[in-house]
Amino acid sequence: MSSKIILGTAKFGISGYGFSSGNHYSSTHELLQKAKELGVDTLDTSPRYGDAEKQIGDYHKCNPNSFKVCSKVDGLMPNDVHSERNIFRSVEKTITLSCVSQIEILYLHQNELDIISDHNILEALVKIKESGIVKKVGTSVYSPGECEFSLNSDVYDVIQAPISILDTYMYSKLIEMNRNKNEIIARSVFLQGTLFNREDIRNKIKQAEPMLEYLDQVDCLVKKYGSNLLSLACSFVLTLPHVTNFIVGTASLQNLVRIVGAAGVNIPGELFVEVKALSNQYKEWGNPRNW
Ligand SMILES: NC(=O)c1ccc[n+]([C@@H]2O[C@H](COP(=O)([O-])OP(=O)(O)OC[C@H]3O[C@@H](n4cnc5c(N)ncnc54)[C@H](OP(=O)(O)O)[C@@H]3O)[C@@H](O)[C@H]2O)c1
């Protein structure tokens, strides 16, 4: 059965990305091999992630059609008559590098409203879907305004948004009550790994105090219901009715196995309700760009 987990590949090309567990880094080949065995059949990548697309392609050369590839297009400008050409060129390059015949989801890597609402870009996205080289198109949002626009647009099929035990603000304010047909993909499920790394929060994040206070509350709930943080983080997002899949980033084989196991655990209903009430509130530290 196909997993609801999408493997993020930012770390394939940017080894210093996020907050690591400190576990041994596996090779891309080992990770992809294990992901496939575990039923993870979709990858999230981007031309912005160093040579990640090429690394996926190197794997596909020996193991064709192993993964659906979701990628992004970057460097677009508002009111640019060349947007269509630039989008097609970018997608053709991604297809060649990652050795697939079609992109599963093409996201705009730029989240700003003047990009995601630009008429040249929207028209180009419709055309690229019609061409068949892209199956679905989407946005990757950071703010309620971007999320709302994407939900109301007829063009976007998919919205990638920060949704986690730390943050369901946008989900509760907009997604939950919208009778949309969009696929909703949760990202930042471990908030770049900070969820498991309190020392780094203390040392590297300016809003450490409220963040650690929040995590203490989550720890208490985990203890109260005899759960564990990883199972809660993974199964919470999958319990949200509008979330179709979630993206996680890891460069560790051991963590990948643990994440897949954790996503299959059912959390108690009362725990879900209590965490949802906490995560609904807006938190300035919920967006890594504010750290
Ligand atoms: N569209 C966008 O704008 C956008 C933005 C950000 C990210 N993304 C996508 O989302 C993916 C994930 O990025 P994210 O920022 O959302 O990160 P995340 O998945 O919230 O967290 C990833 C971090 O968690 C750590 N981790 C995983 N399992 C762990 C465990 N069991 N114990 C301790 N640490 C653990 C990983 O370290 P280890 O490697 O050591 O496991 C990694 O550094 C990216 O690869 C990318 O594909 C997209």
The ligand as an SDF file (V2000), in Angstrom:
LIG
                    3D

 48 52  0  0  0  0  0  0  0  0999 V2000
    8.1390   24.1370   -0.0830 N   0  0  0  0  0  0  0  0  0  0  0  0
    8.8520   24.7210    0.8020 C   0  0  0  0  0  0  0  0  0  0  0  0
    8.9120   25.9400    0.8740 O   0  0  0  0  0  0  0  0  0  0  0  0
    9.5720   23.8610    1.7850 C   0  0  0  0  0  0  0  0  0  0  0  0
   10.1430   24.4520    2.8800 C   0  0  0  0  0  0  0  0  0  0  0  0
   10.7730   23.6380    3.7710 C   0  0  0  0  0  0  0  0  0  0  0  0
   10.8170   22.2730    3.5290 C   0  0  0  0  0  0  0  0  0  0  0  0
   10.2740   21.7140    2.4580 N   0  0  0  0  0  0  0  0  0  0  0  0
   10.3140   20.2550    2.2030 C   0  0  0  0  0  0  0  0  0  0  0  0
   10.0470   19.5910    3.4100 O   0  0  0  0  0  0  0  0  0  0  0  0
   11.1300   18.6980    3.7100 C   0  0  0  0  0  0  0  0  0  0  0  0
   11.3070   18.6240    5.1980 C   0  0  0  0  0  0  0  0  0  0  0  0
   11.7570   19.8690    5.6800 O   0  0  0  0  0  0  0  0  0  0  0  0
   11.1870   20.5210    7.0050 P   0  0  0  0  0  0  0  0  0  0  0  0
   11.8020   21.8180    7.1610 O   0  0  0  0  0  0  0  0  0  0  0  0
    9.7130   20.4180    6.9390 O   0  0  0  0  0  0  0  0  0  0  0  0
   11.7750   19.5390    8.0920 O   0  0  0  0  0  0  0  0  0  0  0  0
   11.0510   18.4780    9.0540 P   0  0  0  0  0  0  0  0  0  0  0  0
   10.6260   17.3060    8.2450 O   0  0  0  0  0  0  0  0  0  0  0  0
   10.0810   19.1830    9.9110 O   0  0  0  0  0  0  0  0  0  0  0  0
   12.3110   18.0520    9.9710 O   0  0  0  0  0  0  0  0  0  0  0  0
   13.4250   17.4400    9.3930 C   0  0  0  0  0  0  0  0  0  0  0  0
   14.4920   17.3060   10.4560 C   0  0  0  0  0  0  0  0  0  0  0  0
   14.0260   16.4550   11.4970 O   0  0  0  0  0  0  0  0  0  0  0  0
   15.0820   15.5830   11.8860 C   0  0  0  0  0  0  0  0  0  0  0  0
   14.4970   14.3140   12.3310 N   0  0  0  0  0  0  0  0  0  0  0  0
   13.7250   13.4690   11.5920 C   0  0  0  0  0  0  0  0  0  0  0  0
   13.3600   12.4040   12.3400 N   0  0  0  0  0  0  0  0  0  0  0  0
   13.9190   12.5820   13.5490 C   0  0  0  0  0  0  0  0  0  0  0  0
   13.9190   11.8180   14.7540 C   0  0  0  0  0  0  0  0  0  0  0  0
   13.2620   10.6620   14.8550 N   0  0  0  0  0  0  0  0  0  0  0  0
   14.6200   12.2860   15.8120 N   0  0  0  0  0  0  0  0  0  0  0  0
   15.2950   13.4510   15.7420 C   0  0  0  0  0  0  0  0  0  0  0  0
   15.3280   14.2400   14.6200 N   0  0  0  0  0  0  0  0  0  0  0  0
   14.6470   13.7880   13.5470 C   0  0  0  0  0  0  0  0  0  0  0  0
   15.9010   15.3530   10.6450 C   0  0  0  0  0  0  0  0  0  0  0  0
   17.2420   15.0610   11.0170 O   0  0  0  0  0  0  0  0  0  0  0  0
   17.9400   13.6780   10.5050 P   0  0  0  0  0  0  0  0  0  0  0  0
   18.3060   13.9210    9.0820 O   0  0  0  0  0  0  0  0  0  0  0  0
   19.0910   13.5480   11.4150 O   0  0  0  0  0  0  0  0  0  0  0  0
   16.9060   12.6000   10.6590 O   0  0  0  0  0  0  0  0  0  0  0  0
   15.7620   16.6790    9.8910 C   0  0  0  0  0  0  0  0  0  0  0  0
   16.8530   17.5400   10.1340 O   0  0  0  0  0  0  0  0  0  0  0  0
   12.3250   19.2340    2.9410 C   0  0  0  0  0  0  0  0  0  0  0  0
   13.2680   18.2240    2.6650 O   0  0  0  0  0  0  0  0  0  0  0  0
   11.6600   19.7630    1.7300 C   0  0  0  0  0  0  0  0  0  0  0  0
   11.4720   18.7010    0.7950 O   0  0  0  0  0  0  0  0  0  0  0  0
    9.6250   22.4880    1.5880 C   0  0  0  0  0  0  0  0  0  0  0  0
  1  2  1  0
  2  3  2  0
  2  4  1  0
  4  5  1  0
  4 48  2  0
  5  6  2  0
  6  7  1  0
  7  8  2  0
  8  9  1  0
  8 48  1  0
  9 10  1  0
  9 46  1  0
 10 11  1  0
 11 12  1  0
 11 44  1  0
 12 13  1  0
 13 14  1  0
 14 15  2  0
 14 16  1  0
 14 17  1  0
 17 18  1  0
 18 19  2  0
 18 20  1  0
 18 21  1  0
 21 22  1  0
 22 23  1  0
 23 24  1  0
 23 42  1  0
 24 25  1  0
 25 26  1  0
 25 36  1  0
 26 27  1  0
 26 35  1  0
 27 28  2  0
 28 29  1  0
 29 30  1  0
 29 35  2  0
 30 31  1  0
 30 32  2  0
 32 33  1  0
 33 34  2  0
 34 35  1  0
 36 37  1  0
 36 42  1  0
 37 38  1  0
 38 39  2  0
 38 40  1  0
 38 41  1  0
 42 43  1  0
 44 45  1  0
 44 46  1  0
 46 47  1  0
M  CHG  2   8   1  16  -1
M  END
$$$$
